[in-house]
Amino acid sequence: MVPEFSQKIDSLAKNNSISKNPRKSFHLTQFAACFVFPLFLVMGIFEITWFSSLNAAEPISLFNGKNLDQWRFRNPKATSKWTITESVMLDPKMPNHLVGKKGESILLNGDNGHGVDLLSLKEHGDCELTLEFMVAKGSNSGIYFQGQYEVQILDSFGKKDKELQYGDCGGIYNTAPPKMNATKAPGEWQKFKIIFQAPRFDKSGKKIESAKFIAVYLNDRLIQENVSVKGPTTSALGGKEKPKGPLMLQGDHGPVAFRNIQLKEKE
């Protein structure tokens, strides 16, 4: 990153009229060396440390493939559509539904998908989440970090990049549309890798920095980068923002399936 910034300074010196005056050009270089470069280096070191800490962490599986022992229902009185299956596919007769064969390894929110949200018993702060998901035709779901900040899941297949909104797949809901449409067709397995930074608070509990999505990859393509979120998303758990909270999988908007849910926490 430092060489890249250096090139920008050189370009400025070459193209700006200030470069015609050697003394002023020298002062510009001095300013960059004394103030800008050290700041840039500190930012780079912080970023490297942040990611190194995540990379060194051991992933935790949030779904054992057998049952919901690591989860609870958001509303215990609601009717659950969640089942455990060994396979899942589009219903040939109703492609807006998913059907699965009973077994192990896949978490399926079946039928019409209008059931109940799932909350992980495990609470997280800064983290990296990877998981695979499948949606039915026209379906809708979401992943809420700390139960508050949503990365949208939607059947956005075929939509043009210029038409994408924050409600499309990979969007940070209420905040930012994905940079590109990286979705696959309904009925295909897709993959998210999401690096999340929790909100920061001072000793009195006052929020001093908003939650941030450092990076969101959908099917190995970077679709979000350094997106700050001012507050909880619509349909979030609500309440005060906190340093830690549960992961929430939306289960009341449509059919969706998940597998290989892995969480790395910053050490």
Secondary structure, 3 states (H helix, E strand, C coil): CHHHHHHHHHHHHHHCHHHHCHHHHHHHHHHHHHHHHHHHHHHHHHHHHHHHHHHHCCCEECCCCCCCCCEEECCCCCCCCEEEEEEEEECCCCCCCEEEEEEEEEEEECCCCCCCCEEEEEEECCEEEEEEEEECCCCEEEEEECCCEEEEEECCCCCCHHHCCCCCCCCECCCECCCCCCCCCCCCCEEEEEEEECCEECCCCCEEECEEEEEEEECCEEEEEEEEECCCCCCCCCCCCCCCEEEEECCCCCCEEEEEEEEEECC
